[in-house]
Amino acid sequence: GKYDIKFLARENVSGKMGTYQTKFVVPDLTAETRFLPISSVVLSSQRMDMSSAVFSAQRDKRLEAANPLIEDGKKLIPSVTRVFNKNQDMYVYLQAYEPAAENTEPLVATVSFIRGKVKTFETAPLQVTAGLDAKSKALPLKFDVPLGKLVPGKYTCQVNVFNPSAQKFAFWRREVMVVQ
């Protein structure tokens, strides 16, 4: 279904308050027949070591094992601002859902950067042929995108995912800023 969520934050010292409201959709993954269902797309510029002080207090190993943003002892920290330094890499993470699949159906995915009406950069196609989670039927897609060749400025970041055997696709777009 479609939902609205509203966050309210209060700064303890000054008492200033701020709100953030956004719409989101919880899709019925079993009912989708025309498009390839995908998760939210996480953009990040940092991976934090789970042994650091921030994460070391009272960790639940079971929850960590189920968290798709934790891999090899490092947690992907989502970017709230979507502002990225051109001297860093952008990490892109999402999951494609294959609800009826017993085995991984191969997917092809790319990440593109569009400025105005011009595609200025596109990653090499990522071919995913393994990794389907038997329980959730989710297939993780991970990109490590170097931003060094991009000129600082505003871009539309587009993620394209295609399932050639089922002839289904999905794409996602958001504005991002690349700075010096």
N, C-alpha and C positions, 0 to 999 in steps of 0.2 A: 503494500500500500504506500501511499504518499503521506509524508509527515513533515511538520515544521518542528524545529528544535530551537530553543532560545537559551543562551547562556548569560548569566549575570555574574560579573566579577566586581569585587570591592577591594580597594587598596586600603590596608589596615591603618596606615599612618594618617593619610589625609582624608580618608573616607570617600574618595572619589569612586564613582561606579561607572561601569561600562557594560554594554550589552552587545551580543552578537546573535543574529538570527539567520537561519538558513533553512532551505527545504532539502529533503532527501527522500529517496525512494528505497524501500526494501522490496526487491523484486521477487516474484515467484519464479524461481529458477526452473522449476519443472514445467511451467506453462509456456516458457519462451520458445517459439518455434522458428521465428523469422531471423533473429539476430543471435550472435554468439554472446552469451551473458558473461560480463566481466565484473570484477569487484571495483571498489574505489581504487584510484591510482594514487600511490604514495610517491611524492617527490621529496628528495632529501639531498643534502650535501655532506652529511656526516653519519658515521657509524661509531657508536660508543661502545667501548669495551665493557662487558657486563661485570667485570671485576672492579670497576672504578667505584669510588665512594658513593656516588649517587645511587647506584643500583645494588650495592652490597648488603644493605640492611633488609632483613626479613624477606628473602626471595622465596617464592614458591616454585620449585623445580617443575612441577606438573604444568603450571600456567606458562612458564617459560618455554617448555617443550611444545605447547600448542600455539604459541605466538608466532605468526608467520614473519614478523619483522625481526626476529632473533635468529641468527645463523652463525655458526662457528664462533660462539661466544661474544658476538657483537650485535648490538641492537641498532636498527635503522631508525634515525630520529627524523620524523616528518617535518618538512618545512611549512611553517604557518604562513610566512610572508610570500613565498615563491620568488624570493630574490636570491640569485646565485652569483658567486664570484667566478669570473671567467678562468681564474687560475685553479679552480677546483673541478672535480667531476660531479655530475648530477647522477644520483642513483634513482632509478625508476623501478617501482615494484607494483605488480598487480597480479591478480589471479583470474584465469579464465575457467569457467565452469562447464563441465561436460556431464550433465546429470544422468544421461543414459549410458555412458561409456563404461565398459568393463576394463578396458585398457586405454592407454593414452592415445588420443587421436592427435596426430602431428599438427602443430600450429606454426604459423610464421608471423612474426611481429616486427615492427619498426617504431622508432621514435623520430619525429620530424620537428624542425623548428621553422616557423613561417613568420616572415616579417613583411607586413603589408599583404601583398598577394604573391610574394615570391618565397618559394621554399629555399631556405638558405643552407640547411644541413639536414641530412637524414642518416641514421645509423645503418650499418649493414643489416640485412634481414637476419633476425634471430630465429633459428629453427629449433623448436622444442619438440622432442620426440619421446621424452620420459619424464616421470615425476608426478603422475596423477595420484592424488591422495585418495585411497580407496573409500574412506569414510565420507569426506566432504565433496568428493568428485571435483576438487579444485586442482588446477595445474598452474604452478607459479611461473611468472615471467619476470626476469630480472635484467635490468640494463645498467651499465656503467658508462655514462655518456661524457666524454671529454668536451668541455666548453671552450677550450683555448682558441679555436678557430672562429668563434662567434664574435662579432663586433658588439660592444656594450649597447644595450637598448632593450626595448620591449619586443617580445616574441609571443607567438602562439605555439605552445608545445602540444603536439598531437601524437597520440599513441594509436597505432593501427594493429589490429589482431585479425588474422584470417585463418579459417579452418578450410583447407583446400578440399578435403574429402566430403565434408558436409555442405560446402559452398555457403558458409556463414561468415560474417565479419562483425567487428565492433570497432568503434573508434571513440576516443576521448580527447577533449581539447580544454586547455586552460591557458590563461595569460601568465607569462613568467617574465622576470626582469633579469638581465645579465648585466653585471656591473664590473668595473675594472678592479 
